[in-house]
Amino acid sequence: MCGFVGAFDLSSGSQPIAEGLKEELRAQVLEMSKRIRHRGPDWSGVYTGNNAILSHERLSIVDPLSGKQPLVSDDEKIILAANGEIYNHKEIRAKFQDSYKFRTGSDCEVIIPLYKKYRESGDFTAMIEELSGIFAFALYDSEKDVYLIARDEIGVIPLYQGWDKAGRYYVASELKALEGDCQTIEEFPNGSYLYSKQADLFVSNDTHDPERKPSGLSKSDCSEPVKWYKRNWEEYENVRNSPRATDDKGEVINPAVIEKVRNGLEAAVKAQLMSDVPYGVLLSGGLDSSIIAAVTQKYSKKRVETDSKEAAWWPQLHSFAVGLEGSPDLIAAKKAADYIGTVHHEVHFTIQEALDALPDVIYHIETYDITTVRASTPMYLLARVIKSMGIKMVLSGEGSDELFGGYLYFHKAPNAHEFHEELVRKMSKLHLYDCLRANKSLMAWGVEGRVPFLDKDFIDIAMGLNPTDKMNIRLPDGKQRMEKWILRKAFEDLLPESICWRQKEQFSDGVGYNWIDTLKKMTEEKVSDAEFARRENRFPVNPPKTKEEYYYREIYSRLFPSDSAARCVPHEAGVACSTAKALEWDAAWKNMDEPSGRAIAGVHDKAY
């Protein structure tokens, strides 16, 4: 995982940028790139072409010696800056071994021959679908003077786009690289691509073969990103009749469904252990991270990228947990680690240390969203310790709650239809919340986070399940089935019972309830009633809804003062991490806006 900045000026047609301006822009791009060097502390590279400049900051995980970027094709006509990991790169390499001469061992280089294969047809949806991984990339074809920008399906890897006062187009791995240089900044949409000659591509395909035009492209949107990631599970009607694992009484009637969940996630973990550097696991002691740790331990003794012929470079699997002294997560994580057999590390933080870190956290995560700030702060502190131990990659459990309905508010879902639609909404917003937190909190210290639950194939398995199997259905004894029952059942043999059937704790709760309570109290004291009353004048874009949000917004606006930056942050009401739509499930939630899981009274054991 790395960071990059790309600048493109194709407005002059075939005329190259004047040399004087080119040098000026090159210097500007290098300065922009320096702002995200924390993402890639291992190497810097830059390409300067007639109408494109690509700067790359590298964190070396695969092929540390020869995989520096920007990558250049075998004919030196295609330049690529990529951020992320392509887990199936060996399979793709094998397809092109006779037609393309690879210059590095980088997993990302496979994007270049794939582009060559599809550039004439313009079917970039098919091209990107061949990739299994987490990625954002900017590719420049110097021969055709065109660029292709793309982002992974869920948005695990961040990507922003912007335009300067001269109309030049920029993309960057983090917003901070664009702030101050671009007049307008937007998040590049996840699961999408942008090809700079889409209009020409449309006309060409429309003229010669009307049925063979890029997926979803029309004349009116030819300059907008095109959605390449579409799935039939997005519609409830396509999953409502999927085979069920249990009957209405909760009895298992089809164990093959549970086995499919088990096999799919284990395959995702194994694929994501691809690494030439030491790695570890984040272990909160909750269900999701404990499953990932247990499966990782199963495969960690051998190097999976060499078909288990060599011993692992990092002899033992190290796990990491963070929390206040005596917090629920630390207690549970120690129990899970002892059972799984990892070398476990507890990282304790104090309330004051966390409060002191808030400005740095907000700078790195680039958001003032309450949930994200609360959860990112402990993760940011943890990442610093992980990096100090020489570990550059960790596996984490993000995405499970969105796939299986793990948040406590899902207990109130009125039926399978609404349950599934809320899952689809949550999946569509992951790039704004959990993925953003996990990526940017870790990358602040140059640590890569991988998320096996969000493997493309496993997403299809989990979202294709019958929604009733994932619901908290009422059992014959009158009790509701625990959240994520099917996932717990699939892995109950790998975990101690107290961990496998531990109730959901949202990360910012589990690190210690006093953390959130202190934030509420502190921000209530720091923000006066008079200031809060004038919030719409102070912040006309997305006015803060609470004093806690106002406090974070003040810090954010000092770091990112533009209105464009403010609009890049999500702003909707919710309870216990719900979407605004799900507030309709319970009349008591109507006037609530509290992301903590403790807000769900009657469901959370410690709710108050």
Secondary structure, 3 states (H helix, E strand, C coil): CCEEEEEECCCCCCCCCCHHHHHHHHHHHHHHHHCCHHHCECEEEEEECCCEEEEEEECCCCCCCCCCCCEECCCCCEEEEEEEEECCHHHHHHHCCCCCCCCCCCHHHHHHHHHHHHCCCCCHHHHHHCCCEEEEEEEEECCCCEEEEEECCCCCCCCEEEECCCCCEEEECCHHHCECCECEEEECCCCEEEECCHHHHHHHHHHHCCCCCCCCCCHHHCCCCEECCCCHHHCHHHCCCCCCCECCCCCECCHHHHHHHHHHHHHHHHHHCCCCCCEEEECCCCHHHHHHHHHHHHHCCECHHHCCCCECCCCCCEEEEEECCCCHHHHHHHHHHHHHCCEEEEEECCHHHHHHHHHHHHHHHCCCCHHHHHHHHHHHHHHHHHHHCCCCEEECCCCHHHHHCCCHHHHHCCCHHHHHHHHHHHHHHHHHCHHHHHHHHHHCCCCEEECHHHCHHHHHHHHCCCHHHHCCCECCCCCECCCCHHHHHHCCCCCCHHHHCCCCCCHHHHCCHHHHHHHHHHHHHHCCHHHHHCHHHHCCCCCCCCHHHHHHHHHHHHHCCCHHHHHCCCCCCCECCCCCHHHHHCHHHCCCCECCHHHCCCCCCCCC
